[in-house]
């Protein structure tokens, strides 16, 4: 070997030369997609996804996911929710890890689209397609949502890639593995979103335009039939949901007319940069006049037919409004492949291509920065004025106690509205993220209405975590603060940053550093904390017990009784018994008048008993005093003359 040979650089293959720019595009897509992971709180549809996955219960099994969808969201197919439930079982149910699955699927989409485009054209065009989709604001919005759309686009690209391999000019059919993947991706597409049928319809339609490979086409039709047959067990559930959606007067009232829909779709397809339609039309005209790629022509027909099918369906069943433009996402990857091919096949100078791409990227970044407020995301029609719940949860991680109650403001009562699964957005961030309860005062209220709303939120909660954004305090802030300080003692500040302030409050009779005083029962139920106050002047007794159960079945099985005994052991007063499921968890607060009791010594006692068992009372132990028994005292007090 000569010295010049030893210094010669090794030649890189075309695939190796494409690897570095593809990795950079994947990193860029990751960065833009990750921007939204923890920026905005979950919106309405994400709450439905979380509920159907079992976020508020132990993670649902696939059968439980199907059962939940049949009850709450029958118009949705179950695959994404099944995958999401298992993902969150491992990664966690809080906002960031739950959303991360969509980001991962989005990155796979970029890689698969590059591979597919390179297969039917070349690697340079594949890189341009990867660049276009990784900077498409319309697509990137769904990189951070707990929704099925990145999975849908990924499966669509994979399936069409398999389809193009099966109709390739060579006679190699790829073997049984290729056919098995083709069938499985067809079934998976339908089980992800039923609008996948428009993709199959478009592929069928383009075959009628390009008549080739009749023998293999029959095999492809059979494969699709097998994939469709796999959906039959779920079809009856979906049809009920579809009927509900399409006959809803609210849905029909908001739906676009055909001209409105055509106009609306033009914006997201060019990153809201309508000026780009001019070069796209010119590029298409130039492409038609020159030698054309048969594969790109097929794909262009597929894109056109997908969009026409969706538009036609909306004309018959008006369902697509501004917040459902996302239904077109199934055709967007293929539209981007065609667009990349037009750019690379055109005779225009490289500088003009670069200018097009720069305008495209600028539009995409602008959409990403607008996030949920971008008009064609459709979310602004469903977003209510809300506090930064995700930042509250992040700031309180590892700082809460089991009986704390998160209290804040909201510009709309929607934060407290219980949705399909019986939980609100406030519940999600308090219960799932922090393991506590919480509620948010309606900042639109004033005067007595405000005070009533506040008392309804906190009346049974002695330990409060008061959270708000210092940059956006509502007009009622001072009123709420005064009301809190009238009954509560301000304690430690748990978070103090420009956008989050959180302070602990406890009832005034309690100390800020007070330790819990628990009672443990033999059946696993326990009182996490207990305390009581007696006002001799008002002749009133106030008692608090904070309950937790070991098993949800115990909620229906056990009752709580609070009884007052005189010093000689005689029952002096008994409050109405309460079921554990009847608003006792977590705090059971009682305000008892002792005006009718004679002077003397008394004890307030708690009894837990089985509603159905013969040995009804449950033995417990006060872990503070060490006292054990079937009847345990909460407070000893004296009524004077």
C-alpha positions as CSV (number, residue, x, y, z in Angstrom):
1,X,0.0,0.0,0.0
2,X,1.4,3.4,-0.9
3,X,1.4,6.4,1.4
4,X,-1.2,8.1,-0.7
5,X,-3.5,5.1,-0.4
6,X,-3.2,5.1,3.3
7,X,-4.2,8.8,3.5
8,X,-7.2,8.4,1.1
9,X,-10.6,8.9,2.9
10,X,-13.0,6.0,2.7
11,X,-15.9,6.5,0.3
12,X,-19.3,6.7,2.0
13,X,-22.3,5.0,0.5
14,X,-25.4,7.0,-0.4
15,X,-27.2,5.6,2.6
16,X,-24.4,6.6,4.9
17,X,-24.2,10.1,3.5
18,X,-28.0,10.5,4.2
19,X,-27.6,9.2,7.8
20,X,-26.2,12.4,9.4
21,X,-28.9,14.8,7.9
22,X,-31.6,12.4,8.8
23,X,-30.4,12.2,12.4
24,X,-30.3,16.0,12.5
25,X,-33.9,16.1,11.2
26,X,-35.0,13.6,13.9
27,X,-33.3,15.7,16.6
28,X,-35.1,18.8,15.2
29,X,-38.4,17.0,15.2
30,X,-37.8,15.9,18.7
31,X,-37.0,19.4,19.9
32,X,-40.0,21.0,18.2
33,X,-42.3,18.2,19.4
34,X,-41.0,18.2,22.9
35,X,-41.7,21.9,23.3
36,X,-45.3,21.2,23.9
37,X,-44.9,18.2,26.2
38,X,-45.3,20.2,29.4
39,X,-46.2,23.6,28.1
40,X,-50.0,23.5,28.1
41,X,-52.4,21.6,30.3
42,X,-54.2,18.6,28.8
43,X,-57.2,19.7,26.7
44,X,-60.7,18.1,26.6
45,X,-60.0,15.3,24.2
46,X,-56.8,14.3,26.0
47,X,-58.8,14.0,29.2
48,X,-61.1,11.6,27.3
49,X,-58.0,9.6,26.2
50,X,-56.7,9.4,29.8
51,X,-60.1,8.3,31.1
52,X,-60.4,5.6,28.5
53,X,-56.9,4.3,29.4
54,X,-57.6,4.1,33.1
55,X,-55.6,7.1,34.4
56,X,-58.0,7.5,37.4
57,X,-58.0,3.7,38.2
58,X,-55.4,1.0,37.9
59,X,-54.3,1.0,34.3
60,X,-57.0,-0.7,32.2
61,X,-56.5,-4.1,30.5
62,X,-57.3,-4.2,26.8
63,X,-60.8,-5.6,27.6
64,X,-61.4,-2.7,30.1
65,X,-60.2,-0.2,27.5
66,X,-62.8,-1.5,25.1
67,X,-65.5,-1.5,27.8
68,X,-64.7,2.1,28.6
69,X,-64.7,3.2,25.0
70,X,-68.0,1.4,24.4
71,X,-69.5,3.4,27.3
72,X,-67.9,6.8,26.9
73,X,-66.4,7.1,23.4
74,X,-67.9,4.5,21.1
75,X,-66.9,6.5,18.0
76,X,-63.2,5.8,18.6
77,X,-61.2,2.6,17.8
78,X,-59.2,1.1,20.7
79,X,-55.7,0.4,19.5
80,X,-54.0,3.7,20.6
81,X,-55.8,3.6,24.0
82,X,-54.7,0.0,24.6
83,X,-51.1,1.0,23.8
84,X,-51.4,4.2,25.8
85,X,-52.6,2.3,28.9
86,X,-49.7,-0.1,28.8
87,X,-47.2,2.7,28.1
88,X,-48.4,4.8,31.0
89,X,-48.4,1.8,33.3
90,X,-44.7,1.8,32.8
91,X,-43.8,5.4,32.2
92,X,-46.4,7.2,34.4
93,X,-49.7,8.9,34.2
94,X,-48.6,12.5,34.6
95,X,-48.8,14.8,31.6
96,X,-45.2,14.6,30.4
97,X,-44.7,10.8,30.3
98,X,-48.2,10.2,29.0
99,X,-47.7,12.5,26.1
100,X,-44.2,11.1,25.3
101,X,-45.7,8.1,23.5
102,X,-47.0,10.4,20.8
103,X,-43.6,12.0,20.4
104,X,-41.9,8.7,20.0
105,X,-44.4,7.6,17.4
106,X,-43.9,10.9,15.6
107,X,-40.2,10.4,15.4
108,X,-40.8,7.0,13.9
109,X,-43.1,8.6,11.4
110,X,-40.3,10.9,10.2
111,X,-37.9,8.0,9.8
112,X,-40.5,5.8,8.1
113,X,-41.5,8.6,5.7
114,X,-37.9,9.1,4.7
115,X,-37.5,5.4,4.1
116,X,-40.7,5.2,2.0
117,X,-39.9,8.3,0.0
118,X,-36.3,7.1,-0.7
119,X,-37.8,3.7,-1.8
120,X,-40.1,5.2,-4.5
121,X,-37.8,8.1,-5.5
122,X,-34.3,8.7,-4.1
123,X,-32.6,9.5,-0.8
124,X,-32.4,13.2,-1.5
125,X,-36.1,13.5,-2.0
126,X,-36.5,11.3,1.1
127,X,-34.5,13.9,3.2
128,X,-36.7,16.7,1.8
129,X,-39.8,14.8,2.7
130,X,-38.4,14.2,6.2
131,X,-37.6,17.9,6.5
132,X,-41.1,18.9,5.4
133,X,-43.0,16.7,7.8
134,X,-40.6,17.4,10.7
135,X,-41.4,21.1,10.3
136,X,-45.1,20.8,9.5
137,X,-46.8,22.7,12.3
138,X,-50.0,20.8,11.6
139,X,-48.3,17.4,12.2
140,X,-46.0,18.6,15.1
141,X,-49.0,19.6,17.2
142,X,-49.9,16.0,17.6
143,X,-46.3,15.0,18.6
144,X,-47.3,16.0,22.1
145,X,-51.0,15.1,22.4
146,X,-52.4,12.1,24.1
147,X,-54.2,11.2,20.9
148,X,-53.9,8.6,18.2
149,X,-52.8,10.7,15.2
150,X,-49.1,10.1,15.1
151,X,-49.8,6.4,15.4
152,X,-52.3,6.7,12.6
153,X,-49.9,8.5,10.2
154,X,-47.0,6.1,11.1
155,X,-49.2,3.0,10.3
156,X,-50.5,4.7,7.1
157,X,-46.9,5.3,5.8
158,X,-45.8,1.8,6.8
159,X,-48.8,0.2,5.1
160,X,-48.5,2.2,1.9
161,X,-44.8,1.4,1.8
162,X,-45.7,-2.3,2.0
163,X,-48.3,-1.8,-0.7
164,X,-45.7,-0.2,-3.1
165,X,-43.4,-3.1,-2.5
166,X,-46.2,-5.6,-3.4
167,X,-47.0,-3.8,-6.7
168,X,-43.3,-3.4,-7.6
169,X,-42.3,-4.3,-11.2
170,X,-40.2,-7.3,-10.1
171,X,-41.9,-10.6,-9.5
172,X,-40.6,-11.0,-5.9
173,X,-43.7,-10.8,-3.6
174,X,-41.5,-10.4,-0.5
175,X,-42.5,-13.7,1.0
176,X,-45.1,-14.4,3.7
177,X,-43.7,-12.0,6.2
178,X,-44.4,-9.0,3.9
179,X,-47.9,-10.2,3.4
180,X,-48.4,-10.8,7.1
181,X,-47.2,-7.2,7.8
182,X,-49.5,-5.9,5.1
183,X,-52.5,-7.6,6.7
184,X,-51.5,-6.6,10.3
185,X,-50.9,-2.9,9.4
186,X,-54.3,-2.8,7.6
187,X,-56.1,-4.1,10.7
188,X,-54.0,-1.9,13.0
189,X,-55.0,1.2,10.9
190,X,-58.7,0.5,11.2
191,X,-58.3,-0.2,14.9
192,X,-56.5,3.2,15.3
193,X,-59.0,5.3,13.4
194,X,-61.8,4.2,11.2
195,X,-61.0,7.0,8.7
196,X,-58.3,4.6,7.6
197,X,-61.0,3.2,5.2
198,X,-60.4,6.3,3.1
199,X,-56.8,5.3,2.6
200,X,-57.9,1.9,1.4
201,X,-60.5,3.4,-0.8
202,X,-57.9,5.8,-2.3
203,X,-55.5,2.9,-2.9
204,X,-58.3,1.0,-4.7
205,X,-59.2,4.1,-6.7
206,X,-55.7,4.7,-7.9
207,X,-55.5,1.1,-9.1
208,X,-58.4,1.7,-11.4
209,X,-56.4,4.6,-12.9
210,X,-53.2,2.6,-13.1
211,X,-54.3,-0.9,-14.2
212,X,-51.4,-3.2,-13.5
213,X,-50.6,-6.5,-11.7
214,X,-54.2,-7.9,-11.7
215,X,-53.0,-11.2,-10.2
216,X,-51.3,-9.6,-7.2
217,X,-54.1,-7.0,-7.0
218,X,-56.6,-9.8,-6.1
219,X,-54.2,-11.0,-3.4
220,X,-54.0,-7.4,-2.1
221,X,-57.8,-7.2,-2.0
222,X,-58.0,-10.4,-0.1
223,X,-55.4,-9.1,2.4
224,X,-57.5,-6.0,2.9
225,X,-60.6,-8.1,3.4
226,X,-58.8,-10.1,6.1
227,X,-57.7,-6.9,7.8
228,X,-61.2,-5.4,7.6
229,X,-62.7,-8.7,8.9
230,X,-60.5,-8.3,12.0
231,X,-62.5,-5.1,12.9
232,X,-65.9,-6.9,12.8
233,X,-65.9,-7.7,16.6
234,X,-65.7,-3.9,17.2
235,X,-67.9,-2.8,14.4
236,X,-71.2,-2.7,16.3
237,X,-69.7,-0.5,19.0
238,X,-68.3,1.9,16.4
239,X,-71.6,2.2,14.5
240,X,-73.4,3.2,17.6
241,X,-70.9,5.9,18.3
242,X,-70.9,7.1,14.6
243,X,-74.7,7.4,14.7
244,X,-74.5,9.4,17.9
245,X,-71.9,11.8,16.5
246,X,-73.5,12.3,13.0
247,X,-77.0,12.9,14.4
248,X,-75.8,15.3,17.1
249,X,-77.4,18.7,16.5
250,X,-74.4,20.5,18.2
251,X,-71.9,18.7,15.9
252,X,-74.0,19.5,12.8
253,X,-74.3,23.2,13.8
254,X,-70.5,23.6,14.1
255,X,-69.6,21.6,11.0
256,X,-68.2,23.3,7.9
257,X,-70.0,23.5,4.7
258,X,-68.1,22.1,1.7
259,X,-66.7,25.5,0.6
260,X,-65.8,26.4,4.2
261,X,-64.0,23.1,4.6
262,X,-62.0,23.5,1.4
263,X,-60.9,26.9,2.5
264,X,-60.0,25.8,6.0
265,X,-57.9,22.8,4.7
266,X,-55.7,25.1,2.6
267,X,-54.1,26.7,5.7
268,X,-52.6,23.7,7.5
269,X,-51.3,22.1,4.3
270,X,-48.9,24.9,3.8
271,X,-48.1,25.8,7.5
272,X,-50.6,28.6,7.3
273,X,-48.4,30.3,4.6
274,X,-50.9,30.6,1.9
275,X,-48.4,32.3,-0.4
276,X,-46.8,28.8,-0.8
277,X,-49.7,27.6,-2.9
278,X,-48.5,29.7,-5.8
279,X,-45.2,27.8,-6.2
280,X,-46.9,24.5,-5.5
281,X,-49.3,25.0,-8.3
282,X,-46.5,26.1,-10.6
283,X,-44.3,23.1,-9.6
284,X,-47.2,20.7,-10.3
285,X,-47.7,22.3,-13.7
286,X,-44.0,21.9,-14.6
287,X,-44.0,18.3,-13.3
288,X,-46.9,17.4,-15.5
289,X,-45.1,18.8,-18.6
290,X,-42.0,16.8,-17.9
291,X,-41.2,13.1,-17.6
292,X,-43.3,11.9,-14.6
293,X,-42.7,9.3,-11.9
294,X,-45.3,6.7,-12.0
295,X,-45.0,6.1,-8.2
296,X,-45.5,9.9,-7.5
297,X,-48.5,10.0,-9.9
298,X,-50.0,7.1,-8.0
299,X,-49.4,8.8,-4.7
300,X,-50.8,12.1,-6.0
301,X,-54.1,10.3,-6.9
302,X,-54.1,8.6,-3.5
303,X,-53.8,12.0,-1.7
304,X,-56.5,13.6,-3.9
305,X,-58.9,10.6,-3.3
306,X,-58.3,10.6,0.5
307,X,-59.2,14.3,0.7
308,X,-62.2,14.0,-1.6
309,X,-63.5,11.1,0.4
310,X,-63.3,13.1,3.7
311,X,-64.9,16.1,2.1
312,X,-67.7,14.0,0.6
313,X,-68.4,12.3,3.9
314,X,-68.7,15.7,5.5
315,X,-71.1,16.8,2.8
316,X,-73.4,13.8,3.7
317,X,-72.7,13.7,7.5
318,X,-71.6,17.2,8.6
319,X,-69.1,16.4,11.4
320,X,-65.9,18.4,10.6
321,X,-65.6,21.7,12.3
322,X,-62.5,23.8,13.1
323,X,-61.5,21.3,15.9
324,X,-61.7,18.3,13.5
325,X,-59.5,19.4,10.7
326,X,-57.1,16.8,12.1
327,X,-59.1,14.1,10.3
328,X,-57.1,15.1,7.2
329,X,-53.9,14.0,8.8
330,X,-54.1,10.5,7.4
331,X,-53.4,12.0,3.9
332,X,-50.8,14.6,5.0
333,X,-47.7,12.3,4.9
334,X,-48.4,11.3,1.3
335,X,-49.1,14.9,0.3
336,X,-45.7,15.8,1.8
337,X,-44.0,13.0,-0.3
338,X,-45.6,14.4,-3.4
339,X,-44.6,17.9,-2.5
340,X,-41.0,16.8,-1.9
341,X,-40.9,15.1,-5.3
342,X,-42.3,18.2,-7.0
343,X,-39.5,20.3,-5.4
344,X,-36.7,17.9,-6.3
345,X,-38.0,17.1,-9.9
346,X,-38.5,20.7,-10.9
347,X,-35.9,22.6,-13.0
348,X,-36.0,25.7,-10.7
349,X,-32.8,26.9,-9.2
350,X,-31.6,25.6,-5.8
351,X,-32.0,29.0,-4.3
352,X,-35.7,29.1,-5.0
353,X,-36.1,25.6,-3.5
354,X,-34.3,26.8,-0.4
355,X,-36.5,29.9,-0.2
356,X,-39.6,27.7,-0.3
357,X,-38.3,25.5,2.4
358,X,-37.3,28.5,4.6
359,X,-40.8,30.0,4.3
360,X,-42.3,26.5,5.1
361,X,-40.1,26.1,8.1
362,X,-40.9,29.6,9.4
363,X,-44.6,28.9,9.1
364,X,-44.2,25.6,11.0
365,X,-42.2,27.1,13.8
366,X,-44.8,29.9,14.1
367,X,-47.6,27.3,14.5
368,X,-45.5,25.4,17.1
369,X,-45.1,28.6,19.1
370,X,-48.8,29.4,18.9
371,X,-49.5,25.8,20.0
372,X,-53.1,25.3,21.3
373,X,-54.0,28.9,20.2
374,X,-53.3,28.2,16.5
375,X,-56.7,28.6,14.8
376,X,-56.5,25.4,12.8
377,X,-55.6,23.3,15.8
378,X,-59.2,23.9,16.8
379,X,-58.4,23.8,20.5
380,X,-59.1,27.4,21.3
381,X,-62.8,26.6,20.8
382,X,-62.5,24.1,23.6
383,X,-60.0,25.7,26.0
384,X,-61.3,27.5,29.0
385,X,-59.5,30.1,31.0
386,X,-57.4,28.0,33.3
387,X,-54.5,28.2,35.8
388,X,-51.1,26.6,35.0
389,X,-52.1,23.3,36.6
390,X,-49.1,21.4,35.1
391,X,-46.7,23.9,36.7
392,X,-48.5,23.6,40.0
393,X,-48.2,19.9,40.0
394,X,-44.5,20.0,39.0
395,X,-43.8,22.5,41.8
396,X,-45.5,20.3,44.4
397,X,-43.9,17.0,43.5
398,X,-42.6,15.3,46.7
399,X,-43.9,18.2,48.9
400,X,-47.5,17.2,49.6
401,X,-49.1,15.2,52.4
402,X,-51.9,12.7,51.8
403,X,-54.6,14.9,53.3
404,X,-53.6,18.2,51.6
405,X,-56.1,19.9,49.3
406,X,-55.0,22.0,46.3
407,X,-56.9,25.3,46.0
408,X,-56.6,27.8,43.3
409,X,-58.4,30.1,40.9
410,X,-59.9,29.5,37.4
411,X,-61.4,32.0,35.0
412,X,-64.0,29.5,34.2
413,X,-65.8,26.8,36.2
414,X,-65.0,24.3,33.5
415,X,-61.8,23.3,35.4
416,X,-64.0,21.7,38.0
417,X,-66.5,20.1,35.6
418,X,-66.7,16.4,35.8
419,X,-66.2,14.9,32.4
420,X,-67.2,11.5,30.9
421,X,-65.4,9.4,33.4
422,X,-66.5,11.5,36.4
423,X,-63.3,13.4,36.8
424,X,-62.3,17.0,36.0
425,X,-59.1,18.6,34.8
426,X,-58.5,19.7,38.3
427,X,-58.9,16.2,39.5
428,X,-56.3,14.9,37.0
429,X,-53.6,17.3,38.1
430,X,-54.3,16.9,41.8
431,X,-55.2,13.2,42.1
432,X,-53.1,11.6,39.4
433,X,-50.1,13.8,39.6
434,X,-50.0,14.5,43.3
435,X,-52.3,11.9,44.9
436,X,-54.5,14.5,46.6
437,X,-57.8,16.3,46.0
438,X,-58.2,19.8,44.7
439,X,-60.7,22.4,43.3
440,X,-60.5,25.9,41.8
441,X,-62.6,28.9,42.8
442,X,-64.6,30.4,40.0
443,X,-62.9,33.8,39.6
444,X,-65.9,35.2,37.7
445,X,-68.0,35.2,40.9
446,X,-68.4,38.2,43.2
447,X,-69.7,38.9,46.7
448,X,-71.9,36.3,48.4
449,X,-71.7,34.0,45.4
450,X,-67.9,34.0,45.7
451,X,-68.0,33.3,49.4
452,X,-70.4,30.4,49.0
453,X,-68.3,28.9,46.2
454,X,-65.2,29.2,48.3
455,X,-66.8,27.6,51.4
456,X,-68.2,24.8,49.3
457,X,-64.7,24.0,48.1
458,X,-62.8,24.1,51.4
459,X,-65.4,23.5,54.2
460,X,-64.2,19.9,54.8
461,X,-60.5,20.4,54.2
462,X,-58.3,21.6,57.1
463,X,-55.1,21.5,55.1
464,X,-54.9,23.7,52.1
465,X,-52.3,24.3,49.4
466,X,-53.1,27.8,48.0
467,X,-51.7,28.0,44.5
468,X,-51.8,30.8,41.9
469,X,-49.9,32.5,39.1
470,X,-48.5,35.9,40.6
471,X,-48.5,37.4,37.1
472,X,-52.2,36.7,36.6
473,X,-54.1,37.2,39.9
474,X,-57.8,37.7,39.4
475,X,-59.8,40.7,40.7
476,X,-61.2,38.4,43.5
477,X,-57.7,37.5,44.8
478,X,-57.8,39.9,47.8
479,X,-61.3,38.7,48.8
480,X,-60.3,35.1,48.7
481,X,-57.1,35.8,50.6
482,X,-59.0,37.6,53.4
483,X,-61.5,34.7,53.6
484,X,-58.7,32.2,53.9
485,X,-56.9,34.1,56.6
486,X,-60.1,34.5,58.6
487,X,-60.2,30.7,59.3
488,X,-56.8,29.4,58.3
489,X,-53.2,30.0,59.5
490,X,-50.6,30.8,56.8
491,X,-47.7,28.4,56.9
492,X,-44.7,27.5,54.8
493,X,-44.2,28.7,51.2
494,X,-43.8,25.6,49.0
495,X,-43.1,27.4,45.7
496,X,-42.1,30.9,44.8
497,X,-41.3,31.7,41.2
498,X,-42.4,34.3,38.7
499,X,-45.3,32.1,37.5
500,X,-46.1,29.9,40.5
501,X,-46.7,30.7,44.1
502,X,-47.9,28.0,46.5
503,X,-48.4,28.4,50.3
504,X,-49.6,25.9,52.9
505,X,-52.6,26.8,55.1
506,X,-54.0,25.0,58.1
507,X,-57.1,25.7,60.3
508,X,-56.2,28.2,63.0
509,X,-56.7,25.8,65.9
510,X,-53.9,23.7,64.4
511,X,-50.2,24.3,64.4
512,X,-48.3,24.6,61.1
513,X,-45.9,21.8,62.2
514,X,-48.6,19.5,63.6
515,X,-48.1,15.8,63.1
516,X,-51.0,13.6,61.9
517,X,-52.8,11.5,64.5
518,X,-53.8,8.4,62.7
519,X,-56.1,5.4,63.6
520,X,-55.4,2.1,62.0
521,X,-58.2,-0.5,61.6
522,X,-57.6,-4.3,61.3
523,X,-59.3,-4.4,57.9
524,X,-56.8,-2.0,56.3
525,X,-59.0,1.1,56.6
526,X,-57.4,3.9,58.4
527,X,-58.0,7.4,59.6
528,X,-55.0,9.4,58.4
529,X,-55.7,12.2,60.8
530,X,-58.3,13.2,63.3
531,X,-58.9,16.2,65.5
532,X,-61.8,18.0,67.2
533,X,-62.6,21.4,68.7
534,X,-65.2,22.3,71.3
535,X,-66.4,25.9,71.7
536,X,-67.8,26.4,75.2
537,X,-69.3,29.7,74.3
538,X,-71.2,28.5,71.2
539,X,-71.8,25.0,72.7
540,X,-70.7,23.5,69.4
541,X,-68.4,20.6,68.6
542,X,-66.4,20.4,65.4
543,X,-64.8,17.1,64.4
544,X,-62.6,16.1,61.5
545,X,-61.6,12.6,60.4
546,X,-59.6,11.9,57.2
547,X,-60.3,8.4,55.8
548,X,-58.6,6.1,53.4
549,X,-59.5,2.6,52.4
550,X,-57.3,-0.4,51.4
551,X,-59.8,-1.6,48.7
552,X,-62.6,0.1,46.8
553,X,-65.0,-2.7,47.8
554,X,-64.8,-1.4,51.4
555,X,-66.5,1.8,50.4
556,X,-69.8,0.0,50.1
557,X,-69.2,-2.4,53.0
558,X,-68.4,-0.1,55.9
559,X,-70.2,2.7,57.7
560,X,-68.9,5.4,60.1
561,X,-70.7,6.4,63.3
562,X,-69.8,9.4,65.5
563,X,-71.3,9.2,69.0
564,X,-71.0,11.3,72.2
565,X,-70.8,9.5,75.5
566,X,-71.1,11.0,79.0
567,X,-68.4,10.4,81.6
568,X,-70.5,7.5,83.1
569,X,-70.4,5.7,79.8
570,X,-74.0,6.5,78.6
571,X,-74.7,7.4,75.0
572,X,-75.6,11.1,75.0
573,X,-75.9,11.8,71.3
574,X,-75.4,10.1,68.0
575,X,-75.1,11.7,64.6
576,X,-76.6,10.0,61.5
577,X,-74.3,7.2,60.3
578,X,-72.5,7.8,57.0
579,X,-71.5,5.3,54.3
580,X,-67.8,5.5,53.5
581,X,-68.7,6.1,49.9
582,X,-71.1,9.0,50.8
583,X,-68.7,12.0,50.6
584,X,-66.7,10.8,53.6
585,X,-63.4,10.2,51.7
586,X,-61.2,11.9,52.3
587,X,-62.4,14.2,55.0
588,X,-65.5,13.8,57.1
589,X,-66.3,17.0,58.9
590,X,-69.1,17.4,61.5
591,X,-70.5,20.4,63.2
592,X,-72.5,19.2,66.3
593,X,-74.6,21.4,68.6
594,X,-74.4,20.4,72.3
595,X,-76.9,23.0,73.4
596,X,-79.3,20.2,74.6
597,X,-76.7,18.3,76.6
598,X,-76.5,18.8,80.4
599,X,-73.3,20.0,82.0
600,X,-70.7,17.3,82.6
601,X,-67.8,15.5,81.0
602,X,-68.1,13.9,77.6
603,X,-66.2,12.1,74.9
604,X,-66.7,12.2,71.1
605,X,-66.0,8.7,69.7
606,X,-65.7,7.1,66.3
607,X,-67.0,3.7,65.4
608,X,-66.3,1.8,62.1
609,X,-68.7,-1.1,61.4
610,X,-69.5,-3.6,58.7
611,X,-73.0,-3.0,57.3
612,X,-73.5,-6.7,56.6
613,X,-71.4,-8.7,59.1
614,X,-72.7,-10.1,62.4
615,X,-69.5,-8.9,64.2
616,X,-70.1,-5.5,62.9
617,X,-67.7,-3.2,64.7
618,X,-64.1,-3.1,63.5
619,X,-61.2,-3.0,66.0
620,X,-58.8,-0.1,65.6
621,X,-55.8,1.3,67.2
622,X,-54.9,5.0,67.8
623,X,-51.3,5.1,66.7
624,X,-50.7,8.3,68.7
625,X,-51.9,7.2,72.1
626,X,-51.7,3.4,71.6
627,X,-55.3,3.0,72.7
628,X,-57.1,0.1,70.9
629,X,-60.7,-1.0,70.8
630,X,-64.0,-1.0,68.9
631,X,-64.8,2.5,70.1
632,X,-62.0,5.1,70.0
633,X,-62.2,8.6,71.4
634,X,-61.6,11.7,69.2
635,X,-61.9,14.3,72.0
636,X,-62.7,14.6,75.7
637,X,-64.4,17.8,76.6
638,X,-66.5,19.4,79.4
639,X,-69.8,21.3,79.3
640,X,-69.9,23.8,82.2
641,X,-72.9,25.2,84.0
